[in-house]
Amino acid sequence: MVDDTEKFKNLSETLGEAHVKTEPKITAQYTVDNVVPRAVVFPKNTDQISEVVKFANRENLAIVTRGSGTKMAMGNPPRKLDLVVCTSRMNHMLDVDTSNLTMTVEAGVKFRDIQARLATQEDRCYLPLGDLEAEGDEIICSDRSHSGCFVPIDPPYADKATIGGIIATNSTGPRRLLYNLPRDCIIGIRVVAPNGDVLGSGGKTVKNVSGYDVSKLMVGSMGTLGILCETTLRMLPLPEKMETLLVSFANFSDASAFAGRIFETSLLPAAVEIMNGEAFGHLSLDDKPDFGSNGYVAAIALEAFEPAVDRMRIEMLNMAKEAGAGANAVFEEEDHRSFWLAMSNLSATLDKKFSGFIKAKLNYPLSMWKNIIASGESIFSEANLDYIVQAHAGNGICFTGLLVDNNDTSATDKAVEAMNQLLAYCQEVDGNLVIQSAPADVKSNLRIWGKIGFDFVVMKRLKDQLDPKGIMSPGRFVEGL
Amino acid sequence: MDKQKLIASLNEIVGPDNVLSSEMDLMLYSYDASLDKAKPDVVVLPDSTEEVSKIMALAYKEKIPILGRGSGTNLTGGTVPIKGGIVVHFSRMNRILEIDYANRTATVQPGVITLDLQTEVLKKGFVYQPDPASQKVSTIGGNVSENSGGPHCLKYGVTSNHVQGLEVVLNDGTVINTGGKARDNAGYDITALVVGSEGTVGLVTKAILKLERAPESVKTLLAIFDAIEDGANTVSAIVAEGIIPATLEMMDNTVMRAVEETIKVGYPLDAACVLIIELDGMPEGMDDNASKIVEICRQNHVRDVRLAKDEAERNVLWAGRKGAFGSVGQVRPSYLCCDGTVPRTKLPEVLNQVIEIGKKYNLPIGNVFHAGDGNLHPLIMFDERDEDERSRVLKASTEILKACADAGGTISGEHGVGMEKLKETAFIFNECDLEFERQIKRAFDPDDIINPGKMIPANS
């Protein structure tokens, strides 16, 4: 093995020796799909990131950016990997302007700390502060603005993910139904371009059409066009009331009929999540109602003015009854927040339980959702696989996961085959299937990003123009961009 | 390429009836709603994506400048063919191709008039949210290219938030599709890059737009103030209170007077300004919110708050707002609209600066704008034929944009940079920012033939 200490000496001088790690026992903790980086660096601000990227340019080093590491399983294995750039020290909230309903934070700030900062004086927060503090591993932001606001994004790993990672992967969750996507929430960014330039786009205004929308280009670009350093987000006032309706159904057909009925009205739920009993069973939640494991569960998030929540509860429970619902339960306030945090951590939970867990995100035109799920169910059942289904009804998005043990090669083979079959079906109906996580050794048998769009020609042109040396996250994105 | 040969080649693609080249025609395509003017060499009216692709391939082969145009309502010179060449007018590609209620999308050609689509989907209880004031004449293609806003964008976001997919003809004539009826497509968000690109990256030939259910209930208030500051402070206070209405529009006395000359709305002509505040959504909780807003208005010395009692009254209030730009022609023959945008908390301060700048250059300035977004629209009124006045207008406009940028804002909220604000990009961008944009442009159009000379200043 080459001793890289000398090579990275320059970088140590810029960042400080403690923040450039080349020791194998450390680099081994930062692998990407089993590829070990030659060094891991911890810059403290945008200028240092710029220095790191300029250094990588001179030395022709491939960079992967990392926040909390919750998304490292996404994408193809890297074609080349030299440097992992960690944003963990970039954890400052630079401007919290609650009167303007915007905030600017560094990329390494954790999503939960943003929400904690915006909690009310009584600690009413978009996330369940009680649950977060119970973890005790790190300090939750104690500096409170007492504004009673929140940033309307609902990402997976809500208690661990950094805002940089959420944006780079366009992470979304069930409540996108009401609040839309990170792309709709970001109004400004500062980025280090692949050549090391620091550049900005957008700012603190909620409308801005001065130049190309570089902010949105960066959203979901998986770190292949630069390193996101700072971002300005818009916020909303916390809903007056938050409540969850849980309703059990004997099968998907009844559950989906219920969801369909909701979308015929002008009621405005924050989320209509339809999941199978297996998914509900694995939710890590105290006092979970026992709905049995065979059927389906609808989880409705209601976040609105109190009278509107009251009306939605009454009307929706009636609709559920008409659709043949079984038992139901209602979670209010902190219980509501705990429930949706558990939802956001469902795949983390399963990842721990099943060594060969393969998770996919399916997208499709809204009206195709019943066909897609029926098709998934039949493919998985025929292959005799245990699976979860978690559909964001009304969004055209569904997550599915296969609960496999990595040592069980026959099950793993069947799982790969099943995912490929389901991808083919999604493509038939103008949708797609993207693998969100899979063991590194299984990835080569999967089409990680699914089908390629007609606009790939432009993506390639952009990548070649903006990152001609191909040093930013090479190989991990669509078609190996 | 020789002009006659060019015309002959275009005749072959779209037929001679759809190629315009008389002096009169070229003059008609030499301007938009901005102050700039330049004549194209030829205007072509295609009827299909295939024809657009052939026209583009021809321009690519011969390196001829080319730009797309809808109704020409844009305010910054985006459709002025400054380098001559071909203007592609989308007036014939004006079909609503499909309204797919099950998938909540509408697929339209670029020449569809925004309001026509909105009227059509409203029949089934759906809305396409972006509502630029020019929606009666503006086209979807133009809205997409400029990333148009409108009053309701306060709550619902701008055009970009409502476009799910596009069909785009690239520089060499290749036709691509971005996004689609399914959301979250893998790869870079090319749709978001094309929206608001001011026609500089390709020609949009189809758009898939997001439809939403019309809100169950709407409440529209008119708040009347005796001082501009009070109105502006009210706007900041409403947002700071955490209330995001569907719209929060301001109109000052100058504009109200102009409006009353043309459309009889019944605005109070002795007031300094009014706010049009609209709430929408489920009716539950709306009254409480309205009461909170009225209370904030009172704290800021409102003279009176009126509630539109029915749809007819609401329509009259909006007719005045939407007709405002047209009405100022009553005051002076020309106007320049500055589209500077500021963080909402800076509104009172910057509005004062705008008034001062008007006094300094001795120019009447009317204000009618999206106050809740911090998106100012000072209308500087003048006579274009008066050279001295014209030069003062340009100076005043630059100063207003500088004031917005200095307040942490930007030079355009929804009208774009075009040609008009190329110089002012320096207020918000450094050379690195601009170089990144130039790289994006080069990725799409290395020969710089697609709407050249717009949005990004040339390398200094």
Interface residues (C-beta under 8 A of the other chain):
Chain A: D97 T98 S99 N100 L101 T102 S147 G148 C149 N170 T172 N180 L181 R183 D184 A193 D197 V198 L199 G200 S201 G202 G203 K204 T205 V206 K207 N208 V209 S210 G211 Y212 D213 V214 K216 L217 V219 G220 S221 L225 L236 P237 E240 S266 L267 L268 A304 F305 E306 P307 A308 D310 R311 K361 N363 Y364 P365 L366 S367 N395 G396 I397 D430 G431 N432 V434 W449 G450 K451 I452 G453 F454 D455 F456 V457 V458 M459 R461 L462 D464 Q465 L466 F477 V478 L481
Chain B: D100 A102 N103 R104 T105 E146 N147 G149 C153 L154 G157 V158 S160 N161 V168 L170 T174 V175 I176 N177 T178 G180 K181 A182 R183 D184 N185 A186 G187 Y188 D189 I190 A192 L193 V195 G196 S197 R213 A214 P215 E216 S236 V239 A240 G242 I243 I244 G281 M282 E284 G285 M286 D288 N289 T341 V342 P343 R344 T345 H370 D373 G374 N375 G408 G409 T410 I411 S412 G413 E414 H415 G416 V417 K421 T425 I428 F429 N430 C432 D433 E435 F436 E437 Q439 I440 K441 R442 A443 F444 M455 I456
